[in-house]
Each structure stands twice: as C-alpha cells, then as structure tokens.
C-alpha cells in the first residue's frame, strides 16, 4: 500500500491502512482496487475498440475448449492463434 501511496492519494491510503490494521483485508483491498480499476478503465479507453464475444462451454476440459475455440474462430472469419492450431490441429 505504501508503495502506491502517490497513486492512491492520502485519503485512500489512510483508509486502506486503517482497514488493514483492523484486519479488514477485503475493505483494504477495495480501496487499492479502486485505483487500479480507474487506471485499467483509462487504459481501455485509449485502446482500439474491439468486439468481445462471450462463449459458454459445457465442460472444463482444456482440449475440448481449445477445439471449440478454433471452430468458433474459423466460423467467424477471425484468425485463430496459429500456435493453438498447430498444437491441436
């Protein structure tokens, strides 16, 4: 927390440290994450806009998911990552 004091600001730092001293780790981290959320959102706003697809899988099997991802990319016309195609193709 002390290493990011300058970025958090005095109020957020104080509140985060008070929460940590009270063994309220969750609240302490919420104060720290507030800074990181703002920074992340700012970074996203500077990047090129891309479309994001949500995919749901019926299994947690990595090989099955990988094959389904390759099929998805092939159907959508997007390029799938070549190392993935090489390994599972």
C-alpha positions in Angstrom: 0.0 0.0 0.0 2.8 2.4 0.9 4.4 1.8 -2.5 1.4 3.1 -4.3 0.5 5.9 -1.9 1.3 8.6 -4.5 -1.2 7.0 -6.9 -3.9 6.2 -4.3 -3.8 9.6 -2.7 -3.6 10.3 1.0 -7.3 9.6 1.8 -7.4 6.2 0.0 -4.1 5.2 1.5 -5.1 6.2 5.0 -8.4 4.3 4.7 -6.7 1.2 3.2 -4.2 1.1 6.0 -6.8 1.6 8.7 -8.8 -1.2 7.3 -5.7 -3.4 7.1 -4.8 -2.6 10.7 -8.3 -3.7 11.7 -7.8 -7.0 9.9 -10.4 -6.0 7.3 -8.3 -7.1 4.3 -11.4 -7.1 2.0 -12.0 -3.4 2.6 -8.3 -2.5 2.4 -8.0 -4.2 -1.0 -11.2 -2.5 -2.2 -9.5 0.9 -1.6 -6.5 -0.3 -3.6 -8.5 -1.8 -6.4 -10.4 1.5 -6.8 -7.2 3.0 -8.1 -6.4 0.0 -10.3 -10.0 -0.1 -11.7 -9.7 3.6 -12.7 -6.3 3.0 -14.3 -7.5 -0.1 -16.1 -10.6 1.7 -17.5 -8.5 4.7 -18.6 -6.1 2.3 -20.4 -9.1 0.6 -22.1 -10.4 3.9 -23.3 -7.1 4.6 -25.1 -7.1 1.3 -26.9 -8.6 0.4 -30.2 -12.2 -0.7 -29.8 -12.7 -4.4 -30.5 -15.7 -6.6 -30.2 -15.8 -9.1 -27.4 -17.7 -12.3 -27.6 -18.9 -14.3 -24.7 -18.6 -18.0 -25.1 -20.0 -20.7 -22.8 -18.7 -24.2 -22.5 -20.3 -27.3 -21.2 -17.0 -28.7 -20.0 -13.8 -27.6 -18.3 -11.7 -29.9 -20.4 -8.9 -27.8 -21.9 -8.6 -29.8 -25.1 -12.3 -29.7 -25.9 -12.5 -26.0 -25.2 -9.5 -25.4 -27.4 -11.1 -27.2 -30.3 -14.3 -25.3 -29.8 -12.4 -22.0 -29.8 -10.7 -23.0 -33.1 -14.0 -23.9 -34.6 -15.5 -20.6 -33.4 -12.7 -18.5 -34.9 -12.9 -20.4 -38.2 -16.6 -19.9 -38.4 -16.4 -16.2 -37.5 -13.7 -15.5 -40.1 -11.3 -14.3 -37.4 -7.8 -15.7 -37.4 -7.3 -18.1 -34.6 -3.9 -18.2 -32.9 -1.6 -20.3 -35.0 0.2 -22.0 -32.1 -3.1 -23.3 -30.9 -4.0 -24.6 -34.3 -0.6 -26.2 -34.6 -0.8 -28.0 -31.3 -4.4 -29.2 -31.6 -5.0 -29.2 -35.4 
